[in-house]
Amino acid sequence: MKAPGSFLTFFTLPMVLRRAAGAGQWCYDSQDVSCGPVHWKDINHNCGGENQSPVNIDRTQIQRGQKLGDMVFQGYDIAPPGRWRLMNDGHSVLVRLEEETVMGYINISGAGLPNTFQALQFHFHWGSSKGNGSEHTVDGKQYPMELHIVHLNAKYRSITDAKKDPHGLAVLGFLVTVAEADNPNYNTILAGLKNVPNEGNFVDLASTFRLDSLLPGMDKLSRYYRYQGSLTTPDCAESVIWTLFEDPIPISRAQLRVFVDTVYFTAASERSVKMINNFRPPQPLKSRKVYASKDATISHSAPVRVGLPASLYLLLIAQVLHHL
């Protein structure tokens, strides 16, 4: 697929849009362990709730969801009119999909969702040159990076209202793996990162592109896992229907390194702190259940737990066979 164009217009956000420093500030451990994820519940009580995200997807403990059929991706296969904005918000890099661009163009439905959900933005979480950085894990495995596409329940006009409803938001999560070859569909985003190195920087992409070009092939999107959860950053509102897709997105190690090496948590006027390991660790599943779509992988094998020493166990087996 042809890579989208990479011409960019450069801006700097007004200083008033920077996050407030001091009391109540949250961060990742790679910035300062004193305000990292373990302390978020002290900043906002939601972050200590019962339905927090991300989680580990343990495929020995999930079951089929009877209503989890194919998802309908409307507008993912077109480049809508308007412009999209790439920005560094001090915690991640995100592409904001302007409302007039996506309204009526890009949305999801079906697959057990209670309504149509309209795309708002997408962003990334990643690790470092020494470790992985996905937020969700699968069978305990963490991936190099994770893409989140955030959607708003169409019955709401604002995220503020949607966050009051457990079904107010729907987030699609895609794990990212390292492959030998570059993924050309990420060229526009990667080219833009050099213009948003610091918190508060943003660029307007000269043109939009097909959102499905960033994803695994559409034939792979029937394999996914579903659970009820939260935003993975404060205020950790428990208003998210999570869909984590089984098949990862491939990018090259060189492309991953652009994320790791190019952007910073801090504004240009502050001491530079590289944006690495901007992920929240998996949270306890507690009483929730994770469901698999009709085509997703479920593992029925679990570690065999033997209460006897292996040698004695084998001896007993031999005696039983001898008397048969």
VODRENLO-124768 format. One record per residue (C-alpha): residue number from 1; residue in three letters; y, z, x negated. Coordinates in nm, 3 decimals. Example, Ala and Ser with C-alpha at 12.3 -4.5 7.8 and 13.67 -1.06 7.14 Angstrom:
<pts>
[pt 1 'ALA' [-0.450 0.780 -1.230]];
[pt 2 'SER' [-0.106 0.714 -1.367]];
</pts>
This chain:
<pts>
[pt 1 'MET' [0.000 0.000 0.000]];
[pt 2 'LYS' [0.342 -0.087 -0.133]];
[pt 3 'ALA' [0.538 0.213 -0.256]];
[pt 4 'PRO' [0.862 0.289 -0.067]];
[pt 5 'GLY' [1.191 0.212 -0.237]];
[pt 6 'SER' [1.338 0.475 -0.463]];
[pt 7 'PHE' [1.717 0.419 -0.450]];
[pt 8 'LEU' [1.887 0.754 -0.389]];
[pt 9 'THR' [2.229 0.890 -0.301]];
[pt 10 'PHE' [2.313 1.219 -0.474]];
[pt 11 'PHE' [2.488 1.523 -0.325]];
[pt 12 'THR' [2.514 1.896 -0.389]];
[pt 13 'LEU' [2.489 2.136 -0.097]];
[pt 14 'PRO' [2.788 2.363 -0.035]];
[pt 15 'MET' [2.745 2.702 -0.198]];
[pt 16 'VAL' [2.741 2.869 0.143]];
[pt 17 'LEU' [2.395 2.722 0.204]];
[pt 18 'ARG' [2.243 2.910 -0.087]];
[pt 19 'ARG' [2.029 3.209 -0.002]];
[pt 20 'ALA' [2.200 3.545 -0.021]];
[pt 21 'ALA' [2.120 3.747 -0.330]];
[pt 22 'GLY' [2.049 4.117 -0.343]];
[pt 23 'ALA' [1.885 4.332 -0.076]];
[pt 24 'GLY' [1.643 4.150 0.150]];
[pt 25 'GLN' [1.585 3.862 -0.090]];
[pt 26 'TRP' [1.229 3.736 -0.116]];
[pt 27 'CYS' [1.072 3.541 -0.398]];
[pt 28 'TYR' [0.747 3.450 -0.568]];
[pt 29 'ASP' [0.584 3.646 -0.849]];
[pt 30 'SER' [0.675 3.370 -1.093]];
[pt 31 'GLN' [1.040 3.459 -1.027]];
[pt 32 'ASP' [1.020 3.837 -1.006]];
[pt 33 'VAL' [0.716 4.047 -0.911]];
[pt 34 'SER' [0.943 4.307 -0.750]];
[pt 35 'CYS' [1.022 4.068 -0.462]];
[pt 36 'GLY' [0.697 3.867 -0.461]];
[pt 37 'PRO' [0.453 3.818 -0.172]];
[pt 38 'VAL' [0.308 4.170 -0.180]];
[pt 39 'HIS' [0.657 4.303 -0.097]];
[pt 40 'TRP' [0.743 4.059 0.182]];
[pt 41 'LYS' [0.627 4.297 0.452]];
[pt 42 'ASP' [0.894 4.539 0.332]];
[pt 43 'ILE' [1.158 4.270 0.387]];
[pt 44 'ASN' [1.024 4.150 0.723]];
[pt 45 'HIS' [0.757 4.338 0.919]];
[pt 46 'ASN' [0.609 4.010 1.047]];
[pt 47 'CYS' [0.470 3.950 0.698]];
[pt 48 'GLY' [0.232 4.242 0.748]];
[pt 49 'GLY' [0.108 4.115 1.085]];
[pt 50 'GLU' [-0.241 4.046 1.214]];
[pt 51 'ASN' [-0.223 3.664 1.209]];
[pt 52 'GLN' [-0.081 3.577 0.870]];
[pt 53 'SER' [-0.117 3.257 0.670]];
[pt 54 'PRO' [-0.250 3.111 0.450]];
[pt 55 'VAL' [-0.619 3.200 0.466]];
[pt 56 'ASN' [-0.940 3.113 0.288]];
[pt 57 'ILE' [-1.155 2.869 0.485]];
[pt 58 'ASP' [-1.508 3.008 0.448]];
[pt 59 'ARG' [-1.727 2.727 0.573]];
[pt 60 'THR' [-2.025 2.959 0.619]];
[pt 61 'GLN' [-1.829 3.158 0.878]];
[pt 62 'ILE' [-1.677 2.890 1.101]];
[pt 63 'GLN' [-1.792 2.721 1.419]];
[pt 64 'ARG' [-1.730 2.393 1.597]];
[pt 65 'GLY' [-1.427 2.373 1.821]];
[pt 66 'GLN' [-1.529 2.203 2.143]];
[pt 67 'LYS' [-1.183 2.050 2.197]];
[pt 68 'LEU' [-1.115 1.950 1.838]];
[pt 69 'GLY' [-1.141 1.574 1.864]];
[pt 70 'ASP' [-0.925 1.312 1.697]];
[pt 71 'MET' [-0.556 1.385 1.652]];
[pt 72 'VAL' [-0.306 1.129 1.779]];
[pt 73 'PHE' [-0.047 1.044 1.512]];
[pt 74 'GLN' [0.239 0.867 1.684]];
[pt 75 'GLY' [0.494 0.702 1.457]];
[pt 76 'TYR' [0.318 0.799 1.135]];
[pt 77 'ASP' [0.247 0.431 1.074]];
[pt 78 'ILE' [0.608 0.307 1.087]];
[pt 79 'ALA' [0.919 0.353 0.874]];
[pt 80 'PRO' [1.164 0.488 1.134]];
[pt 81 'PRO' [1.536 0.405 1.127]];
[pt 82 'GLY' [1.782 0.643 0.964]];
[pt 83 'ARG' [1.765 0.841 0.641]];
[pt 84 'TRP' [1.553 1.126 0.517]];
[pt 85 'ARG' [1.688 1.403 0.295]];
[pt 86 'LEU' [1.507 1.549 -0.005]];
[pt 87 'MET' [1.630 1.895 -0.098]];
[pt 88 'ASN' [1.566 2.196 -0.319]];
[pt 89 'ASP' [1.599 2.504 -0.099]];
[pt 90 'GLY' [1.531 2.751 -0.380]];
[pt 91 'HIS' [1.167 2.803 -0.278]];
[pt 92 'SER' [1.026 2.451 -0.259]];
[pt 93 'VAL' [1.128 2.088 -0.236]];
[pt 94 'LEU' [1.127 1.948 0.114]];
[pt 95 'VAL' [1.207 1.630 0.298]];
[pt 96 'ARG' [1.404 1.694 0.614]];
[pt 97 'LEU' [1.335 1.438 0.883]];
[pt 98 'GLU' [1.663 1.395 1.069]];
[pt 99 'GLU' [1.634 1.467 1.440]];
[pt 100 'GLU' [1.765 1.129 1.547]];
[pt 101 'THR' [1.511 0.969 1.313]];
[pt 102 'VAL' [1.200 1.140 1.442]];
[pt 103 'MET' [1.277 1.203 1.808]];
[pt 104 'GLY' [1.042 0.974 1.991]];
[pt 105 'TYR' [0.908 0.828 1.665]];
[pt 106 'ILE' [0.695 1.080 1.475]];
[pt 107 'ASN' [0.481 1.331 1.662]];
[pt 108 'ILE' [0.126 1.457 1.699]];
[pt 109 'SER' [-0.085 1.541 2.003]];
[pt 110 'GLY' [-0.448 1.575 2.108]];
[pt 111 'ALA' [-0.700 1.755 1.887]];
[pt 112 'GLY' [-0.678 2.069 2.100]];
[pt 113 'LEU' [-0.299 2.099 2.070]];
[pt 114 'PRO' [-0.139 2.235 2.389]];
[pt 115 'ASN' [0.148 1.984 2.387]];
[pt 116 'THR' [0.316 1.710 2.187]];
[pt 117 'PHE' [0.471 1.833 1.861]];
[pt 118 'GLN' [0.759 1.653 1.689]];
[pt 119 'ALA' [0.787 1.628 1.310]];
[pt 120 'LEU' [1.073 1.824 1.149]];
[pt 121 'GLN' [1.010 1.831 0.774]];
[pt 122 'PHE' [0.750 1.832 0.502]];
[pt 123 'HIS' [0.735 2.032 0.181]];
[pt 124 'PHE' [0.507 2.124 -0.107]];
[pt 125 'HIS' [0.353 2.429 -0.278]];
[pt 126 'TRP' [0.213 2.398 -0.631]];
[pt 127 'GLY' [0.092 2.593 -0.933]];
[pt 128 'SER' [0.174 2.550 -1.301]];
[pt 129 'SER' [0.051 2.366 -1.608]];
[pt 130 'LYS' [-0.210 2.640 -1.644]];
[pt 131 'GLY' [-0.327 2.697 -1.287]];
[pt 132 'ASN' [-0.363 2.570 -0.932]];
[pt 133 'GLY' [-0.116 2.634 -0.653]];
[pt 134 'SER' [-0.240 2.547 -0.304]];
[pt 135 'GLU' [-0.182 2.815 -0.042]];
[pt 136 'HIS' [-0.502 2.765 0.156]];
[pt 137 'THR' [-0.833 2.780 -0.023]];
[pt 138 'VAL' [-1.170 2.640 0.085]];
[pt 139 'ASP' [-1.477 2.846 0.005]];
[pt 140 'GLY' [-1.258 3.033 -0.240]];
[pt 141 'LYS' [-1.147 2.718 -0.424]];
[pt 142 'GLN' [-0.776 2.672 -0.486]];
[pt 143 'TYR' [-0.636 2.321 -0.528]];
[pt 144 'PRO' [-0.349 2.206 -0.754]];
[pt 145 'MET' [-0.100 2.157 -0.470]];
[pt 146 'GLU' [-0.060 2.158 -0.092]];
[pt 147 'LEU' [0.152 1.947 0.144]];
[pt 148 'HIS' [0.275 2.094 0.473]];
[pt 149 'ILE' [0.415 1.882 0.757]];
[pt 150 'VAL' [0.596 2.103 1.009]];
[pt 151 'HIS' [0.614 2.007 1.377]];
[pt 152 'LEU' [0.804 2.161 1.669]];
[pt 153 'ASN' [0.653 2.201 2.016]];
[pt 154 'ALA' [0.836 1.938 2.223]];
[pt 155 'LYS' [0.927 2.190 2.492]];
[pt 156 'TYR' [1.163 2.365 2.250]];
[pt 157 'ARG' [1.494 2.247 2.105]];
[pt 158 'SER' [1.509 2.487 1.811]];
[pt 159 'ILE' [1.282 2.663 1.565]];
[pt 160 'THR' [1.442 2.992 1.667]];
[pt 161 'ASP' [1.304 2.952 2.020]];
[pt 162 'ALA' [0.971 2.811 1.899]];
[pt 163 'LYS' [0.906 3.109 1.672]];
[pt 164 'LYS' [0.886 3.334 1.978]];
[pt 165 'ASP' [0.578 3.143 2.099]];
[pt 166 'PRO' [0.236 3.158 1.922]];
[pt 167 'HIS' [0.213 2.785 2.000]];
[pt 168 'GLY' [0.571 2.703 1.908]];
[pt 169 'LEU' [0.494 2.522 1.582]];
[pt 170 'ALA' [0.212 2.308 1.449]];
[pt 171 'VAL' [0.173 2.264 1.075]];
[pt 172 'LEU' [-0.056 2.010 0.913]];
[pt 173 'GLY' [-0.185 2.120 0.573]];
[pt 174 'PHE' [-0.318 1.874 0.314]];
[pt 175 'LEU' [-0.476 1.986 -0.011]];
[pt 176 'VAL' [-0.386 1.782 -0.320]];
[pt 177 'THR' [-0.629 1.706 -0.602]];
[pt 178 'VAL' [-0.585 1.549 -0.945]];
[pt 179 'ALA' [-0.718 1.195 -0.992]];
[pt 180 'GLU' [-0.717 0.948 -1.281]];
[pt 181 'ALA' [-0.467 0.703 -1.132]];
[pt 182 'ASP' [-0.113 0.751 -1.005]];
[pt 183 'ASN' [-0.061 0.755 -0.629]];
[pt 184 'PRO' [0.224 0.500 -0.587]];
[pt 185 'ASN' [0.307 0.626 -0.238]];
[pt 186 'TYR' [0.461 0.936 -0.398]];
[pt 187 'ASN' [0.699 0.740 -0.623]];
[pt 188 'THR' [1.004 0.785 -0.400]];
[pt 189 'ILE' [0.967 1.162 -0.384]];
[pt 190 'LEU' [0.892 1.192 -0.754]];
[pt 191 'ALA' [1.194 0.978 -0.844]];
[pt 192 'GLY' [1.412 1.202 -0.630]];
[pt 193 'LEU' [1.304 1.527 -0.794]];
[pt 194 'LYS' [1.521 1.466 -1.099]];
[pt 195 'ASN' [1.826 1.473 -0.872]];
[pt 196 'VAL' [1.735 1.805 -0.708]];
[pt 197 'PRO' [1.659 2.024 -1.009]];
[pt 198 'ASN' [1.847 2.329 -0.883]];
[pt 199 'GLU' [1.867 2.529 -0.564]];
[pt 200 'GLY' [2.115 2.368 -0.330]];
[pt 201 'ASN' [2.079 2.011 -0.459]];
[pt 202 'PHE' [1.982 1.732 -0.221]];
[pt 203 'VAL' [1.958 1.355 -0.211]];
[pt 204 'ASP' [1.945 1.114 0.080]];
[pt 205 'LEU' [1.669 0.860 0.046]];
[pt 206 'ALA' [1.810 0.511 0.104]];
[pt 207 'SER' [1.523 0.428 0.340]];
[pt 208 'THR' [1.240 0.596 0.521]];
[pt 209 'PHE' [0.873 0.511 0.476]];
[pt 210 'ARG' [0.545 0.540 0.661]];
[pt 211 'LEU' [0.454 0.906 0.667]];
[pt 212 'ASP' [0.084 0.822 0.674]];
[pt 213 'SER' [0.124 0.664 0.329]];
[pt 214 'LEU' [0.135 1.017 0.185]];
[pt 215 'LEU' [-0.193 1.121 0.350]];
[pt 216 'PRO' [-0.564 1.055 0.301]];
[pt 217 'GLY' [-0.685 0.744 0.482]];
[pt 218 'MET' [-0.659 0.767 0.860]];
[pt 219 'ASP' [-1.038 0.735 0.879]];
[pt 220 'LYS' [-1.062 1.075 0.707]];
[pt 221 'LEU' [-0.828 1.264 0.937]];
[pt 222 'SER' [-1.097 1.352 1.191]];
[pt 223 'ARG' [-1.223 1.617 0.944]];
[pt 224 'TYR' [-1.013 1.932 0.973]];
[pt 225 'TYR' [-1.011 2.309 1.031]];
[pt 226 'ARG' [-0.803 2.492 1.290]];
[pt 227 'TYR' [-0.682 2.850 1.324]];
[pt 228 'GLN' [-0.390 3.049 1.462]];
[pt 229 'GLY' [-0.149 3.176 1.199]];
[pt 230 'SER' [0.203 3.211 1.068]];
[pt 231 'LEU' [0.470 3.060 0.850]];
[pt 232 'THR' [0.377 3.119 0.486]];
[pt 233 'THR' [0.728 3.231 0.388]];
[pt 234 'PRO' [0.947 3.505 0.538]];
[pt 235 'ASP' [1.006 3.567 0.819]];
[pt 236 'CYS' [0.630 3.493 0.843]];
[pt 237 'ALA' [0.661 3.432 1.219]];
[pt 238 'GLU' [0.316 3.420 1.384]];
[pt 239 'SER' [0.394 3.105 1.577]];
[pt 240 'VAL' [0.189 2.837 1.401]];
[pt 241 'ILE' [-0.115 2.637 1.505]];
[pt 242 'TRP' [-0.260 2.547 1.166]];
[pt 243 'THR' [-0.461 2.231 1.097]];
[pt 244 'LEU' [-0.598 2.206 0.743]];
[pt 245 'PHE' [-0.757 1.873 0.658]];
[pt 246 'GLU' [-1.080 1.862 0.463]];
[pt 247 'ASP' [-1.018 1.552 0.249]];
[pt 248 'PRO' [-0.762 1.602 -0.028]];
[pt 249 'ILE' [-0.477 1.374 -0.132]];
[pt 250 'PRO' [-0.518 1.230 -0.485]];
[pt 251 'ILE' [-0.230 1.223 -0.734]];
[pt 252 'SER' [-0.241 1.193 -1.111]];
[pt 253 'ARG' [-0.193 1.481 -1.353]];
[pt 254 'ALA' [0.127 1.316 -1.473]];
[pt 255 'GLN' [0.262 1.309 -1.118]];
[pt 256 'LEU' [0.173 1.674 -1.066]];
[pt 257 'ARG' [0.352 1.756 -1.389]];
[pt 258 'VAL' [0.677 1.614 -1.247]];
[pt 259 'PHE' [0.674 1.886 -0.980]];
[pt 260 'VAL' [0.587 2.154 -1.234]];
[pt 261 'ASP' [0.844 2.050 -1.497]];
[pt 262 'THR' [1.144 1.918 -1.303]];
[pt 263 'VAL' [1.272 2.168 -1.047]];
[pt 264 'TYR' [1.398 2.526 -1.060]];
[pt 265 'PHE' [1.420 2.819 -0.820]];
[pt 266 'THR' [1.776 2.886 -0.931]];
[pt 267 'ALA' [2.121 2.734 -0.884]];
[pt 268 'ALA' [2.285 2.555 -1.175]];
[pt 269 'SER' [2.518 2.851 -1.234]];
[pt 270 'GLU' [2.228 3.098 -1.273]];
[pt 271 'ARG' [1.971 3.160 -1.544]];
[pt 272 'SER' [1.713 2.883 -1.509]];
[pt 273 'VAL' [1.378 2.988 -1.365]];
[pt 274 'LYS' [1.128 2.704 -1.337]];
[pt 275 'MET' [0.979 2.650 -0.992]];
[pt 276 'ILE' [0.609 2.713 -1.052]];
[pt 277 'ASN' [0.341 2.901 -0.857]];
[pt 278 'ASN' [0.545 2.887 -0.535]];
[pt 279 'PHE' [0.248 2.979 -0.316]];
[pt 280 'ARG' [0.151 3.279 -0.107]];
[pt 281 'PRO' [-0.205 3.403 -0.172]];
[pt 282 'PRO' [-0.459 3.390 0.115]];
[pt 283 'GLN' [-0.416 3.664 0.374]];
[pt 284 'PRO' [-0.689 3.860 0.557]];
[pt 285 'LEU' [-0.841 3.668 0.847]];
[pt 286 'LYS' [-0.899 3.995 1.040]];
[pt 287 'SER' [-1.019 3.926 1.395]];
[pt 288 'ARG' [-0.930 3.557 1.399]];
[pt 289 'LYS' [-1.176 3.269 1.403]];
[pt 290 'VAL' [-1.154 2.940 1.217]];
[pt 291 'TYR' [-1.285 2.633 1.398]];
[pt 292 'ALA' [-1.408 2.302 1.260]];
[pt 293 'SER' [-1.346 1.962 1.414]];
[pt 294 'LYS' [-1.638 1.748 1.526]];
[pt 295 'ASP' [-1.660 1.572 1.189]];
[pt 296 'ALA' [-1.563 1.854 0.951]];
[pt 297 'THR' [-1.813 2.005 0.709]];
[pt 298 'ILE' [-1.978 2.335 0.803]];
[pt 299 'SER' [-2.203 2.512 0.554]];
[pt 300 'HIS' [-2.504 2.693 0.697]];
[pt 301 'SER' [-2.619 2.819 0.360]];
[pt 302 'ALA' [-2.516 3.162 0.241]];
[pt 303 'PRO' [-2.616 3.352 -0.072]];
[pt 304 'VAL' [-2.964 3.504 -0.038]];
[pt 305 'ARG' [-2.937 3.881 -0.062]];
[pt 306 'VAL' [-3.261 4.037 -0.190]];
[pt 307 'GLY' [-3.287 4.414 -0.188]];
[pt 308 'LEU' [-3.574 4.415 -0.440]];
[pt 309 'PRO' [-3.573 4.331 -0.810]];
[pt 310 'ALA' [-3.651 3.961 -0.856]];
[pt 311 'SER' [-3.975 4.029 -1.048]];
[pt 312 'LEU' [-4.113 4.259 -0.777]];
[pt 313 'TYR' [-4.007 4.015 -0.506]];
[pt 314 'LEU' [-4.198 3.731 -0.676]];
[pt 315 'LEU' [-4.504 3.957 -0.719]];
[pt 316 'LEU' [-4.511 4.036 -0.348]];
[pt 317 'ILE' [-4.482 3.667 -0.264]];
[pt 318 'ALA' [-4.778 3.593 -0.495]];
[pt 319 'GLN' [-4.992 3.864 -0.331]];
[pt 320 'VAL' [-4.915 3.730 0.015]];
[pt 321 'LEU' [-5.013 3.378 -0.092]];
[pt 322 'HIS' [-5.334 3.510 -0.252]];
[pt 323 'HIS' [-5.453 3.660 0.077]];
[pt 324 'LEU' [-5.376 3.354 0.287]];
</pts>
